[in-house]
Amino acid sequence: MPTLSRCSAGQSSGRTYDGPVAKAESPGPAPRAGGTPASGRAGPHRRRPEAGSADPLDNALLDGRYRVQSRIASGGTSTVYRGLDTRLDRPVAVKVMDSRYAGDAQFLTRFQREAQTVARLKDPGLVAVYDQGLDARHPFLVMELIEGGTLRELLGERGPMPPYAVAAVLRPVLGGLAAAHRAGLVHRDVKPENVLISDDGEVKIADFGLVRAVAAAGITSASVILGTAAYLSPEQVRDGDASPRSDVYSAGIMTYELLTGRTPFTGDSALSLAYQRLDTDVPPPSAAIDGVPAQFDEFVQRATARDPAERYADAIKMRADLDAIAEELALPDFRVPAPQNSAQHRSAALQRSRATQRPATVQQPGPSDPAPVRQPTRQMTRGPGDWSEPKHPVQTDDEPDDDYEYEPVTGEFAGIPISEFVWARQHGRRMVLVWVALVLALTGLAAAAAWTVGSNLDGLL
């Protein structure tokens, strides 16, 4: 049986993970049940775009703001793209849902509600959600872009992990789940594909709420098991119920896979794989690979108990137990490396290649390029032909032209004919004379009346 080196404080002085002494045989990707939403990054089981295949959303501008640049991964219900927020000029990840969800009111309502809930969560172990919307026939989610890869891709490159590396992965994952559980949110699809690792060693969990949104869609059959079959809890398989204890179960299955390189159950179909957990307990990881500490066997056993009441109540309790185990075993700090050959890295390289080729394309437009659309302006009362050209005086070498721009145009001032000024001035003079005559007449009448009254004052008295 292959062995896994036991971890101690002196065994991990370096900052990179070179894998265990020997690797357990990996069974390959786990089958997934129908209706499972895409994780947000490509693992080995993701459908990748074929070379030269055209994408209808390539270079599209969603909602007038988010530029779609290059595809990262595709799943059963969504496709994840590398994008650019043109308003803030920052890179983003854009998860575009399948167009069949665009007309489903139940899905759109749940999709918007879940996005708003997740956007309020703040934790280093969570992929930030920036925005959501519906553009044409595609609901989409805008998220933080993690430059790196998935935990699935790391497992594919390096195989099972030693305990100190497992603890380094689980701490931020359980921290992110704990933040969600405190807010009353359940992930429902915890698996390596949904755990992202950045080139800086950050570990984050993504895709909260998408399973619940898909479950609300009217196009989803009631008989479809939503979630990834290899990581579903028994109660999710039995009746579709999910709680924080369901996330704990899935995290326990993922812990088993990190330690051994494979999931505990195998089957010919997703349904047979899912139903095995109803009657079968998860075996201890040490039964599949030597060198796993007994504390991790107990940790996995409690997290994957078939009865939810026997599990950790939530990720908060599970994280506390993990910290106690790490302290007991004196597990050293460890920086989790990002996978080298990841879909995200390939997408970034493709985008850089396009960026270097774009200037030449812009400078040499093809003959088929459409003419620019000119937007109409307000209607002018005078046409271009109605504007008279100014008459420039003949310039000679001896005559400076410094004062030409101040030379008045003959017969006009400020575009108004001088004749209008003359008429206005004459009219003004006439009005002044009229008012003067009127005032003099009134004054004369008043004086005459006063003289008459004064002359006959004695007779009146």
Beta strands, then each sheet from edge to edge (+ up, - down):
strand 1: 61-62
strand 2: 66-74
strand 3: 78-85
strand 4: 90-97
strand 5: 129-135
strand 6: 138-144
strand 7: 148-150
strand 8: 195-198
strand 9: 203-205
strand 10: 412-413
strand 11: 416-417
sheet 1: 1+ 2- 3+ 4- 6+ 5-
sheet 2: 7+ 8- 9+
sheet 3: 10+ 11-
end
